[in-house]
Amino acid sequence: MSTGRTTISCRAFALCGVLLACVATRSAGADKPLPPKLPLAAFWSVDLGAEASAPPVSDGDRVFVALKSAHLIARSVTDGHELWRIAKDVTVPMAADAGLVFVSAGEAVEAVRGGDGGNAWMAPRIKTVAPLLTGAGWVIAVTDAEVIAIRSTDGEVVWRHAAGGVHLSPAIDRDRVIVGADDGRVLALTLASGAVAWEKFVPGGVTALAAHNGLAYVGAGDKVLYCLDGRNGDTKWTFPIRSVATGHIAVDDERVYFGALDNVIRGLDRSSGNQRWQASVRRRATAGVVVVGHIVFVPVAGSELVMIYDKDGRLSGNIRLPGEIAPDVPPDIRETPAGPNIFVVTGGLSNEWRLTYIAPVAESTIIPLSEMTTMPGLEVLTDPVAEPIGKVLGLLVLDDPTLQPASLLTWPVFLTDPPLVPLTTIPGIQLRPLSTQLPIRRGA
C-alpha cells in the first residue's frame, strides 16, 4: 500500500513540475521585450526648394515644414507631394495635434487646419521664445516673461504665469506643467489653473528637461541629472554625469535616456537612477535622443541617424541620410502601430534642402521586376522563394523539340535548336531593402 501511495505522489509531483515549467516559460516569454520593427527604409525624399526654419512635425496623414522663405507647407505622408502652401514666417518649433498644426508667427500663436491650411484660431500679442507644446487639450507657449496656457480647441488664453528666462520646451505630465529656467529654477504649475504646485532650484541652470509618469528629469549645469517627484518636487535620486546633459531627454516605463556634451548616450533605471548602459557616439548629439519602438534614435551632427537598442545600449545600426541634419532642425520621430515614422530635413553645407520620410519595410513586400527602374545594388537583399522547380524555371527548362510528321519533312533535313525565348522576368525572386541590423549568429 505504501508503494502505491508513493507512486501517486511522485506522479503528482512530476505533473506539478511540468506545469510550473510551462508557467515559467510563458512568464519568461511575456517578460521578453518585443523586438524593434526593423528594417527601416526611405519611402520618399523631396526637394524643399528652401532652408527649413523649424523642425518638421506630422499629424499622421501629413507632415508640415516651415521654410525660411516665410512659407508653411504641408505634404502627404503617402508620397510626399505638396498639399498646400501658405505665407507664414515661422521661426519657433511647431506642434501638431487633433488635425491642427500650432505655429508661432510674428507676435501671435495660431492654429492652422492640417487639411487645407486655413486658420482655425489666433491668439494675438504672444511672441514665443521656446518650442510650442501641445497635449491634453492645451497649447503651452513661453514668452520672455510668461508661461501661457491656451485651449487648443478655440485659442482662448486660460491662464498666464510670470516666468522669465525659460528657453526649453516645458513638459506636461498628468496634471502638471514642468518648466525649467536658465537660472536653475524648476517650476511645477497646475495644468488647469496655472497655480504653483512646487518650486525647486538646481545649480548651474536647467540644460535639459522631461517628465513622465509622476517623475521629472532635469539636466543641470553642475553636470548632474536630477530626478524629482512630480507631486512635491522632492529629489528622488541624482546621477553625476561629469558632463552637461543637453537636448531632448527620452523616457519610457523602464528607463530614462539622454545625451551629454561628452558624446555619450546613457540609459538609467528611471526609478532608482542606476546606470543600465552607456554608448559612445562619434559625433555630438545636438538635439538629444528619442525612444520609439525599443530603439533610441540619436540625431548627430552629420548625415546619419544613429540607432541604439534600448535594453542594453548596443548599436542597432545607422540610417544614411541624403544630407546633413541642421543642429536646430532635428527630425520628427514618432511611434505608429506599424513602427517608427521619421521625417528628417537635411541640407547643411550642401544647401540642398530635402525632406525624407523613413518607415519600417514589411518583410513580405515583393517588388515586381517590371516596376524597377534600376537594377538593385548594395541596398537591396534578394531572397529566393521556395517553389517547385518546374514552376520557378518555367520556359528555362530545356527539352526536346516537338516531333513533326514525316510528311512535313523536306529534303535535306536541317537539325536546329528550338527558338530562344527572351528572358523578361526572373521568377521566384523577392526584393526588399537591406536591414540596417546585422543578423544574430547562432552560438555567438
C-alpha positions as CSV (number, residue, x, y, z in Angstrom):
1,M,0.0,0.0,0.0
2,S,2.8,2.4,0.8
3,T,4.3,1.7,-2.6
4,G,1.1,2.7,-4.3
5,R,0.8,6.0,-2.4
6,T,4.4,6.8,-3.2
7,T,3.8,6.3,-6.9
8,I,0.8,8.5,-6.9
9,S,2.7,11.2,-5.0
10,C,5.6,11.0,-7.5
11,R,3.3,11.3,-10.4
12,A,1.6,14.3,-8.8
13,F,4.9,16.0,-8.1
14,A,6.1,15.4,-11.6
15,L,2.9,16.9,-13.0
16,C,3.3,20.0,-10.9
17,G,6.8,20.3,-12.1
18,V,5.7,20.2,-15.7
19,L,3.0,22.8,-15.0
20,L,5.4,25.1,-13.2
21,A,7.9,24.8,-16.1
22,C,5.2,25.8,-18.6
23,V,4.2,28.7,-16.5
24,A,7.8,29.8,-16.1
25,T,8.3,29.6,-19.8
26,R,5.3,31.6,-20.6
27,S,6.3,34.2,-17.9
28,A,9.7,34.5,-19.3
29,G,8.3,34.9,-22.8
30,A,5.9,37.6,-21.5
31,D,8.8,39.5,-19.9
32,K,11.0,39.4,-23.0
33,P,10.9,42.8,-24.7
34,L,9.4,43.0,-28.2
35,P,12.0,43.3,-31.0
36,P,12.3,46.6,-32.8
37,K,10.3,46.9,-36.0
38,L,13.1,46.9,-38.5
39,P,14.3,47.2,-41.2
40,L,13.7,50.9,-41.9
41,A,14.0,52.4,-45.3
42,A,13.4,55.8,-47.1
43,F,10.0,55.7,-48.8
44,W,10.4,59.1,-50.5
45,S,12.6,62.2,-50.5
46,V,11.6,65.5,-52.0
47,D,13.3,68.8,-52.7
48,L,12.1,71.6,-50.4
49,G,13.5,74.4,-52.5
50,A,14.5,76.5,-49.4
51,E,16.0,76.0,-46.0
52,A,13.8,74.9,-43.1
53,S,13.3,77.4,-40.3
54,A,11.8,74.9,-37.8
55,P,11.8,71.2,-37.3
56,P,9.1,69.2,-39.2
57,V,6.1,67.9,-37.4
58,S,3.5,65.3,-38.5
59,D,-0.1,64.6,-37.6
60,G,0.0,61.1,-39.1
61,D,-1.5,61.9,-42.5
62,R,0.5,65.0,-43.3
63,V,3.9,66.4,-42.5
64,F,4.4,70.2,-42.0
65,V,7.6,72.1,-42.7
66,A,8.3,75.8,-42.1
67,L,10.7,77.4,-44.6
68,K,13.0,80.4,-44.3
69,S,11.2,81.8,-47.4
70,A,8.4,82.6,-45.0
71,H,6.2,79.7,-46.1
72,L,4.5,76.9,-44.3
73,I,3.9,73.8,-46.4
74,A,2.0,70.5,-45.9
75,R,3.0,67.3,-47.7
76,S,1.3,63.9,-47.9
77,V,2.8,61.2,-45.9
78,T,1.9,58.7,-48.6
79,D,4.2,60.0,-51.4
80,G,5.5,63.4,-50.3
81,H,3.5,65.5,-52.8
82,E,2.7,69.1,-51.7
83,L,-0.9,69.5,-50.4
84,W,-0.9,73.2,-49.7
85,R,1.4,76.2,-49.1
86,I,0.6,79.4,-47.2
87,A,2.6,82.5,-46.4
88,K,3.7,82.2,-42.7
89,D,7.0,83.3,-41.1
90,V,7.6,80.6,-38.5
91,T,10.8,80.6,-36.5
92,V,9.9,78.6,-33.4
93,P,9.4,74.8,-33.3
94,M,5.8,73.9,-34.0
95,A,3.4,71.3,-32.6
96,A,0.6,69.2,-34.2
97,D,-2.5,67.5,-32.6
98,A,-6.1,66.6,-33.5
99,G,-5.9,67.8,-37.1
100,L,-4.3,71.2,-36.3
101,V,-0.8,72.5,-36.5
102,F,0.1,75.1,-34.0
103,V,2.6,77.8,-35.0
104,S,4.2,80.9,-33.6
105,A,4.5,83.6,-36.3
106,G,5.3,87.2,-35.6
107,E,3.5,88.1,-32.3
108,A,0.8,85.6,-32.4
109,V,0.2,81.9,-31.8
110,E,-2.1,80.3,-34.5
111,A,-3.8,77.1,-35.1
112,V,-3.8,76.1,-38.8
113,R,-6.1,73.4,-40.2
114,G,-4.0,70.5,-41.4
115,G,-6.4,69.6,-44.1
116,D,-6.5,72.8,-46.1
117,G,-4.1,75.3,-44.4
118,G,-6.9,77.6,-43.2
119,N,-6.8,79.5,-40.0
120,A,-8.7,77.9,-37.1
121,W,-7.9,80.5,-34.5
122,M,-5.3,83.1,-33.5
123,A,-4.1,84.2,-30.0
124,P,-2.5,87.7,-30.5
125,R,0.2,89.5,-28.7
126,I,2.2,86.4,-27.8
127,K,5.8,86.3,-29.0
128,T,7.3,83.0,-28.1
129,V,10.9,82.2,-27.3
130,A,10.6,78.4,-26.7
131,P,9.1,75.5,-28.7
132,L,5.4,75.2,-28.5
133,L,4.0,72.2,-26.6
134,T,0.6,70.6,-27.0
135,G,-1.2,67.8,-25.1
136,A,-4.3,67.0,-23.1
137,G,-6.2,69.7,-24.9
138,W,-3.7,72.5,-24.3
139,V,-1.1,74.6,-26.1
140,I,1.7,75.8,-23.8
141,A,3.5,78.9,-25.1
142,V,6.5,80.6,-23.4
143,T,7.5,84.3,-23.8
144,D,10.3,86.3,-22.3
145,A,8.2,86.9,-19.2
146,E,5.4,84.4,-19.1
147,V,4.2,80.8,-19.4
148,I,0.8,80.9,-21.2
149,A,-1.8,78.1,-21.4
150,I,-4.1,78.2,-24.4
151,R,-7.1,76.0,-25.0
152,S,-6.3,74.0,-28.2
153,T,-9.9,73.8,-29.5
154,D,-10.7,77.5,-29.7
155,G,-7.5,79.5,-28.8
156,E,-8.7,81.0,-25.6
157,V,-5.9,82.0,-23.2
158,V,-6.9,80.4,-19.9
159,W,-4.0,81.4,-17.7
160,R,-0.7,83.2,-17.6
161,H,2.1,82.8,-15.1
162,A,5.2,85.0,-14.7
163,A,8.4,83.1,-15.5
164,G,11.4,84.6,-17.2
165,G,14.5,83.1,-18.6
166,V,12.8,80.0,-20.0
167,H,14.1,78.7,-23.4
168,L,13.5,75.0,-23.2
169,S,10.2,73.4,-24.1
170,P,8.1,72.7,-21.0
171,A,6.9,69.2,-20.2
172,I,3.3,68.1,-19.5
173,D,2.8,65.1,-17.1
174,R,-0.6,64.2,-15.6
175,D,-2.0,67.5,-14.2
176,R,1.3,69.3,-14.1
177,V,3.3,71.6,-16.4
178,I,7.0,71.4,-15.6
179,V,9.1,74.4,-16.6
180,G,12.9,74.9,-16.4
181,A,14.7,78.2,-16.4
182,D,18.3,79.3,-17.2
183,D,18.9,80.4,-13.6
184,G,18.1,76.9,-12.3
185,R,14.5,77.2,-11.3
186,V,12.3,74.3,-11.9
187,L,8.6,75.2,-11.6
188,A,5.6,72.9,-11.5
189,L,2.3,74.6,-12.4
190,T,-1.2,73.1,-12.1
191,L,-2.3,72.4,-15.7
192,A,-5.9,73.5,-15.2
193,S,-5.2,76.9,-13.4
194,G,-1.5,77.8,-13.6
195,A,-1.2,77.7,-9.8
196,V,2.3,76.9,-8.4
197,A,2.4,73.3,-7.2
198,W,6.1,73.4,-6.2
199,E,9.4,75.1,-7.0
200,K,12.9,73.7,-7.0
201,F,16.4,75.0,-7.7
202,V,19.2,73.1,-9.4
203,P,22.8,74.5,-9.7
204,G,24.1,75.9,-12.9
205,G,20.7,76.3,-14.7
206,V,18.4,73.8,-16.4
207,T,20.0,72.4,-19.6
208,A,17.5,69.5,-20.4
209,L,14.1,68.6,-19.1
210,A,11.5,65.8,-19.3
211,A,8.6,64.4,-17.3
212,H,6.9,61.1,-17.3
213,N,4.5,59.1,-15.1
214,G,4.9,61.2,-12.0
215,L,8.7,62.0,-12.2
216,A,10.5,65.0,-13.6
217,Y,14.1,64.6,-15.0
218,V,16.3,67.7,-15.0
219,G,19.7,68.1,-16.5
220,A,21.7,70.8,-14.7
221,G,24.7,72.9,-15.3
222,D,26.5,71.3,-12.4
223,K,26.8,68.1,-14.6
224,V,24.2,66.2,-12.7
225,L,20.9,64.6,-13.7
226,Y,18.2,65.2,-11.1
227,C,15.0,63.1,-10.7
228,L,12.3,65.0,-8.9
229,D,9.0,63.8,-7.5
230,G,6.2,65.3,-9.7
231,R,3.9,65.7,-6.7
232,N,6.1,67.9,-4.4
233,G,9.5,68.4,-6.1
234,D,11.5,66.3,-3.7
235,T,14.7,64.8,-5.1
236,K,14.2,61.1,-5.7
237,W,17.8,60.5,-6.9
238,T,20.7,62.1,-8.7
239,F,23.2,60.8,-11.2
240,P,26.6,62.5,-11.7
241,I,27.3,62.8,-15.4
242,R,30.7,64.6,-15.4
243,S,29.4,66.4,-18.5
244,V,26.4,68.6,-19.2
245,A,23.2,66.9,-20.4
246,T,21.7,68.6,-23.4
247,G,18.9,68.2,-25.9
248,H,15.7,66.1,-25.6
249,I,15.5,63.6,-22.7
250,A,13.6,60.4,-23.6
251,V,11.7,58.3,-21.1
252,D,9.7,55.1,-21.2
253,D,8.3,52.9,-18.5
254,E,11.6,51.4,-17.6
255,R,14.5,53.8,-18.3
256,V,15.4,57.4,-19.0
257,Y,17.8,58.1,-21.9
258,F,19.8,61.2,-22.5
259,G,22.9,62.6,-24.3
260,A,25.6,64.9,-23.0
261,L,28.4,67.0,-24.3
262,D,30.9,64.2,-23.8
263,N,29.2,62.4,-26.8
264,V,27.9,59.6,-24.6
265,I,24.3,58.3,-24.5
266,R,23.2,56.8,-21.2
267,G,20.3,54.6,-20.2
268,L,19.4,54.8,-16.5
269,D,16.8,52.9,-14.5
270,R,14.0,55.6,-14.2
271,S,13.0,54.7,-10.6
272,S,16.5,54.3,-9.0
273,G,18.9,56.2,-11.3
274,N,21.2,53.1,-11.6
275,Q,23.0,53.2,-14.9
276,R,22.0,50.3,-17.2
277,W,24.3,51.1,-20.1
278,Q,26.2,53.8,-21.9
279,A,27.2,54.1,-25.5
280,S,29.6,56.5,-27.2
281,V,28.8,58.1,-30.5
282,R,31.4,59.6,-32.8
283,R,29.6,63.0,-33.2
284,R,27.7,65.3,-30.9
285,A,24.1,64.5,-30.3
286,T,22.9,68.1,-30.7
287,A,19.2,67.5,-30.3
288,G,19.2,64.8,-27.6
289,V,17.5,61.5,-28.1
290,V,14.1,60.0,-28.9
291,V,13.0,56.4,-27.9
292,V,10.4,54.7,-30.2
293,G,9.8,51.0,-30.7
294,H,12.6,49.8,-28.4
295,I,15.1,51.9,-30.4
296,V,16.9,55.0,-29.1
297,F,17.3,57.3,-32.1
298,V,20.2,59.7,-31.8
299,P,20.4,62.6,-34.4
300,V,24.1,63.5,-34.7
301,A,26.0,66.3,-36.5
302,G,26.4,64.8,-40.0
303,S,24.4,62.7,-42.4
304,E,23.3,59.8,-40.3
305,L,20.8,58.9,-37.7
306,V,22.3,56.5,-35.0
307,M,20.1,53.7,-33.6
308,I,20.8,52.1,-30.2
309,Y,18.9,49.2,-28.7
310,D,17.1,50.4,-25.6
311,K,17.6,47.3,-23.5
312,D,21.4,47.1,-23.4
313,G,22.8,50.1,-25.4
314,R,24.1,48.0,-28.3
315,L,24.4,49.8,-31.7
316,S,21.4,48.8,-33.8
317,G,22.7,50.5,-37.0
318,N,22.9,53.8,-38.7
319,I,20.4,55.3,-41.2
320,R,22.2,57.1,-44.0
321,L,20.6,60.4,-45.0
322,P,20.8,62.4,-48.2
323,G,22.5,65.3,-46.4
324,E,23.5,66.7,-43.1
325,I,21.0,67.4,-40.3
326,A,20.9,71.0,-39.2
327,P,21.6,71.3,-35.5
328,D,18.4,73.4,-34.9
329,V,16.2,71.3,-37.2
330,P,16.0,67.8,-35.5
331,P,13.9,65.1,-37.1
332,D,10.3,64.3,-36.1
333,I,10.3,60.8,-34.8
334,R,7.0,59.3,-33.6
335,E,5.6,55.8,-32.9
336,T,2.8,54.4,-35.0
337,P,1.1,50.9,-35.0
338,A,3.3,50.0,-37.9
339,G,6.5,51.1,-36.2
340,P,8.7,54.3,-36.1
341,N,7.9,57.1,-38.6
342,I,10.7,59.5,-39.2
343,F,10.6,62.8,-41.1
344,V,14.0,64.4,-41.4
345,V,15.1,67.6,-43.1
346,T,18.7,67.6,-44.5
347,G,20.8,70.2,-46.2
348,G,23.7,71.6,-44.2
349,L,26.7,72.8,-46.1
350,S,25.4,71.5,-49.5
351,N,22.4,73.8,-49.2
352,E,20.3,71.2,-51.0
353,W,17.4,71.0,-48.6
354,R,15.3,67.8,-48.7
355,L,12.5,66.2,-46.7
356,T,12.8,62.5,-46.3
357,Y,10.3,60.0,-45.0
358,I,11.6,56.8,-43.3
359,A,9.5,54.0,-42.0
360,P,9.5,50.2,-41.5
361,V,9.5,47.9,-44.5
362,A,7.3,44.8,-44.4
363,E,9.3,41.6,-44.8
364,S,6.7,40.3,-47.3
365,T,6.9,43.2,-49.6
366,I,7.5,42.0,-53.2
367,I,8.8,44.4,-55.9
368,P,7.9,43.2,-59.4
369,L,11.0,43.3,-61.7
370,S,9.0,45.1,-64.3
371,E,8.5,48.1,-61.9
372,M,12.2,48.6,-61.2
373,T,13.8,51.5,-63.0
374,T,17.4,50.5,-62.0
375,M,18.9,47.2,-61.1
376,P,19.3,46.6,-57.3
377,G,22.6,47.4,-55.7
378,L,24.1,47.2,-52.3
379,E,21.0,48.4,-50.5
380,V,18.8,45.5,-51.8
381,L,18.9,42.0,-50.4
382,T,17.5,39.1,-52.6
383,D,15.8,36.1,-51.0
384,P,14.7,33.1,-53.2
385,V,11.1,31.9,-52.7
386,A,10.7,28.2,-52.2
387,E,8.7,27.0,-55.2
388,P,8.6,23.7,-57.3
389,I,11.5,23.7,-59.7
390,G,9.1,23.4,-62.7
391,K,7.2,26.4,-61.7
392,V,10.2,28.5,-60.9
393,L,12.2,27.7,-64.1
394,G,9.3,27.6,-66.4
395,L,10.4,28.2,-70.0
396,L,14.1,27.9,-69.0
397,V,13.6,24.1,-68.9
398,L,15.3,22.6,-71.9
399,D,13.6,19.7,-73.6
400,D,13.3,18.1,-77.0
401,P,11.6,19.9,-79.8
402,T,8.1,18.9,-80.8
403,L,8.1,15.8,-83.1
404,Q,6.9,16.5,-86.7
405,P,5.1,14.0,-89.0
406,A,7.4,12.6,-91.7
407,S,5.0,14.0,-94.4
408,L,6.0,17.5,-93.4
409,L,9.7,16.9,-93.7
410,T,11.6,18.3,-96.6
411,W,14.9,17.3,-98.1
412,P,17.5,17.9,-96.9
413,V,16.7,17.7,-93.2
414,F,18.2,20.5,-91.1
415,L,18.7,20.0,-87.4
416,T,18.1,23.3,-85.5
417,D,17.8,24.3,-81.9
418,P,14.3,25.3,-80.6
419,P,13.5,29.0,-80.7
420,L,15.0,31.1,-77.9
421,V,12.5,32.8,-75.6
422,P,13.6,36.3,-74.3
423,L,14.2,36.4,-70.5
424,T,11.7,39.0,-69.3
425,T,11.3,38.0,-65.7
426,I,13.2,36.3,-63.0
427,P,10.6,34.1,-61.2
428,G,11.0,33.3,-57.6
429,I,13.0,36.4,-56.6
430,Q,11.9,38.6,-53.6
431,L,13.4,42.0,-53.3
432,R,13.4,44.1,-50.1
433,P,15.6,46.8,-48.6
434,L,18.6,45.5,-46.7
435,S,18.1,45.6,-42.9
436,T,20.4,48.0,-41.0
437,Q,20.5,45.5,-38.2
438,L,23.0,42.7,-38.6
439,P,21.7,39.1,-38.2
440,I,22.4,37.3,-34.9
441,R,24.8,34.5,-35.4
442,R,24.0,31.2,-33.8
443,G,26.3,30.4,-30.9
444,A,27.6,34.0,-30.7
